[in-house]
Amino acid sequence: MNSSDMSLMFAVALVLGVMLLIAVVRVLGRILSSVQNLLGTAGKVFAGMLFASTVCGILLTTIVLAMASA
């Protein structure tokens, strides 16, 4: 594999990761708003923790995929 193939794979992995992040953020936003309405302050804390862990997981997965393709 030459360097142009690797850079193309890196770009594709990065774009797919960003698209996945946007999709998950939109879905989580809808879910978390209903959780916040149901649980009040505890729901807000739980929603924030869930959101942060999901975003970190997606970012780590994107980084690992990009490094594996490089």
Sequence and secondary structure as in RCSB ss.txt:
>XXXX:A:sequence
MNSSDMSLMFAVALVLGVMLLIAVVRVLGRILSSVQNLLGTAGKVFAGMLFASTVCGILLTTIVLAMASA
>XXXX:A:secstr
  HHHHHHHHHHHHHHHHHHHHHHHHHHHHHHHHHHHHHTHHHHHHHHHHHHHHHHHHHHHHHHHHHHH 
